[in-house]
Amino acid sequence: MTPQEFETSLKKGVVPTVCFLYGEEPFLVERAARMLLERAIDPSLKDFNFNVFFGNESKGVDIIDSAQTLPMFAERRAVLVKRADQLKAEALEIMLPYIQNPSPGTCLLMTGTKIDQRKKFFLELKTHGVLVEFKRFYDNKLAGFIQSESVAQGKQIEGAAAELLSALIGNNLQELSSQIEKLVVYAGAKPRITVDDVHTMASSSKAFTAFELAKYLGLRDVANSIRSLDALFLNGEDAPMMIGALTRHFRQLWRVRELLDKKIPTPDIGRELSINSFFLGDIIAQARNFPRRDLKRIFEEFYRCDVSSKTGGLSYGLMHGLAVGICTGGW
């Protein structure tokens, strides 16, 4: 079942007796779990009809005992197993008969990150229950998520504002949701969140400084690139996040550069790569600064810096050299 099918089913009032939600995007997994639990049990009777277990701590017997307990003063009880992907083989074996014949008065919900669908447990779960994977969003899907999340929180957001927030925060959905919540409050009585709202709210954040660094590197502006880099190190920015933001930006420049080299018209580039017209001119101007041979070298340096960041060796000197190299081409 897809996440969209799962949500539609829930809205129709269908509560599965057995459900496993998993994937690399914990925000979506946790949100879907909340939606299910809100429909599965009466909040006023939650103390009587809700149990939580952790897969890395459970032998399976305790989970099944709870799932087979009759609900008290209610139609249904719920059992949540967090980190269910860490259940040991013995626990899965114990739980298998229940999965094949679940109690109609219980919603057994399991959540996790990665699973092996070849295992008998999950093959049976797909037959007798619901299995839903929540994949990490690609960058070009983030603006759509931001717009739908804004509407869910009570406010429209301009397309360009959604694109800017996406560029600032990246694919951390938890952080995006948090920023949208702040923007909804900041916008007040205004009917929609604007680009100016995003600029104002983000201007003092590390994410905005990383966004600025990417922009100035794209412009091959040495002085402002170094200034932004200094601010990031002064604020103790997380090195992998910094490299990730730069990689996303230059990946987009590379894709634009390829289309420019094919003589694709500007409006078609925007449509092909889903770039909002508000930003298209700036992105194309930056892409023109980099022949593909330069971009290839830049990504080799990104890889070197990424490896260093994950081994604790990403120094200011290395990042300074990267910034100067991108701006001047003098590696």
N, C-alpha and C positions, 0 to 999 in steps of 0.2 A: 504494500500500500504506500502511496506517495504521501508526503506531508499535507498536500492540498486535499487529497481524498480523505485523509484522517480528520482534518479540521472540518470538512463538510459533513462527514459522518457524525462527528460530535455535535455539530450545530443542529443536526436532525434528531438528536437525543439518543443516539446509539452508543452505549457504553460497553466496551469489550470486557469479557470475563478474564482474558489474559492478553497483556500488551507489553511489547518490548520496544522502547524508544532509544535510539542510539545514533551516534554520528560525531563528526569532528567539530560541530558547532554547539557547544554546551548551552549557549543562550537559547537556541531554538528548542533543544531537547527539554530544558527546564521549563520553558514557557508552555510547550505542549503538555508536559506532565501536569502543570498547574491547571491547564484547561480541562484535562481529563478528570483530575481529582475534584475540581469544582462541581462537575456534573455527576460524579460517581457517588458522593456522600453528602449528607446533610451537615452543613458546618456546625449546627447547634448540637449535633450528636457525634462530633468528630472524636471526642475523648473516648467514646465507647467502641467506635467502629473504624479506627485507623491505626495501623502499625507501620513502623519504619525499620528496615533492616539494611545492613551493608554487606554486599557480596563477598568482600575480602574477610569478613568476620563470621560468616554464617556457614553452617554445615548442611543447610537445606531443610532439615527436619523442622526447625523453628518456624521457617517461612510457611511450610505446608500446614503445620498445626494451626497457625494463625489464619491462613487462607480457608481452612475447613471449618473454622469457628463460625457459628451462625451470627448474623448481625443482631444488634440489640436495639429494639424500638425503631427499626428502620428497614427499608427494603434491601439495602446493600451495605457491605463493609468494603474497605479498601486496604490493600497491603502494598506498600511501596518498598522496592528493593533497589537502593542506590548502589552504584559500582557493580551492577549485576554481571558485567563482563568479566569480573574478577572471581566469580563463583568457580570453585574447583570442580573437576570432572566428577568427583564423588557426589558433590551437592547436586549437580545437574542430573545425575543418574537417579538420585532420590526424588527429585522434583518432576522427572519425566512422566510418571503415571498421572500426576495431577494435571500436567499440561494437556495430556490426552483426554482427560475427563474433568474439566475444571468445575468448581462449585458455581452454580448460577447466581448465588447471592453474594459473590465476592468479585471485586475487580483487582486482579493481581497485576500490578504495574512494575515493570523493571526498566531501569535506565542504565546506560553505559556509553562507552566510546567506540570500541571496535569489537566485532564478533566474527566468528567463523561459521558462516551459513552452511558449511558442509556437515557440521555436526548434527547428529540425530535430534538433539534437543531443539535446535533452531528449525530444522526441517518440520518437526512436529508442531512447533509453535506457529509456523506459517500456516499450517493446516487448521489448527484448532484455535488460533488467536490472531493477533495483529502484530506485524513487524514493520516498523517505520524507521527509515534512515534519514537523518538530517545532515546534508552535505554542506560544507563551507561554501559561502557565496563567492562567485567570481566577482572581480572588481566592477565589471559592467552591470552587475545586478544590484549593487549597493544603493544607487540612487532610488531605484524602485522600492527597496526595503525601507529606506528613509521616508519616502513619501507615504507609504502605507502605514508605517509606524506613527508618523505625525498625525495622520487622520485618526488613527486609533486613540491617540492621546488628545484629540480634540482640536487640531489646528491643521490647515493646509500649509504646504511649504512650496515655495517657488522651485521650479526645476533646476535653475542655476544654483539656488541655495542648497538644494539636496546634493548637487554635484560637488559644490565646494566642501560641504561637510564630509562627504565621502572621501574627497582628496585629503582632508585634514586628518581624519580619524583612521581611515583604512577599513579593513574588514573585521574589526573588533565590534561585534553587534551589541554586546553589553554596554560598551562605552558609547556607541552611537545612540542607543536607547536612552542612556543617561543624559547625553547632550541634548537630545530632542526634548526631553522632559524640561530641561532648563530653558531651552529656547521657547517652548510653549508658554512658560511662565513669563519670560522676558518680553515676548511679543504682546502680552496683555490683551487689550481689546481689539488689536489689529486682526483682520480676517485671515492673514497668512504670514508665515515666517519668510523674511526676505534675505537676500545676500548680505545686506548691511547688518542685519541682526546676527547672522553667523559670524561675520567679520568682527563685530563688537564683542560678542561673547567669547570668541576664540583668540582674540588678539594677544591675550596675556598667557596663553597656554603653551606648553611644550610642543603640542601638535602643530600649532600655527607656526612656530619657529622652524620646525622640520619642513613644513609646507613652503615657507619662505626660502629655506636653504635649497630645496629642490628647484624652485622657480629661478633663483639667482644662478644656480649652476646651469640651468637650461639656457639662461641668457648669457652665460659665460662672463658673468660679472664677478671678478675676483674679490673686490673689496667687500661687497655686501654678502657674498658667500662665506667669507671668513668671519664676518661679523655675526652672521646667523649661526655658524658652527661654534663660535666662542660662546654664544648664548646657550646653546644646547648643552655643551660640556659644563658650563657654569651652573646650569640647572640640574645637572646629574641625569641627563637623558639616558634612557635605556638604549644601549648600542644596537642590538638586533632590530629594535623598532625603527631606529634612525636609518639603518641600511635598508630595511623593508620599505620605508617610505620613498627613499631615493630609487630603489629598484622598480617600484610600481610606476613612478613618474617617468623614468627613462625607458621602461618597457613601452609605455604609451608613445613616447617620442619616436622610438624605433618603428613602431607600427605606422605612425603618421609618415615618417621618413620613407618607408617602403612605398606607400601610396603616392607620395609626392614624386618619387623617382619614376613611377608608372604614369605620371601626368594625370592623375585622377583629380577632377575639379574639387575645389574646397568644400562646397556643400555636400558632395558625395562622400568626402572623407568623414565629415561630421556624422552623416547617416550610417556609414559603414562601421564606425568605431563608437557610435552612440555618445559623441561628445557634444555637450550643450553648446549652442551657438554663442552663448555668453563668453565661453572660454576658448572657442575654436581658433580665433585669430592669434591669441597668445601662444597656444600649443603649436600651431603651425609655424609661427615665427621662431620658436625655440627649436623645433625639429629641423628647420633649415640651417641651424648652426652646426649640425652634426652629420657629417657623411657616415655611411654605415660602417666603414672601417674604424672610425673613432668610437662608434657605439659598441662595436665588438670589443675593443680594448677596455672601454669603460665597464662592461659587464664582467670581463675577466678580473678587473680590480674590485668590483662589487663582491665577486665570489671570494677573492682573497680576504677582503675585509670581513665578510660574513663568517668565514672560517675562524678568523682571529677573534671576532666578537664572541663566538661560542666557546672559545678556549681561554677567554679572559685576557687576550693579548691585543685588543683593539685600543690603541693609544691615540691621544690627540694628534701626535706627529703623523701617524698613519692616515688619519682622516684629513688632516691638513694637506698632506701630500696628494690624497685623492681629489680634494676640492681644487687645488691648484692645477693638477693634471687635467681635470675635466675642463676647466676654464681656459687653459692655455694650450692644451695638447702636448705639453712638455713633460712626458713621463720619464 
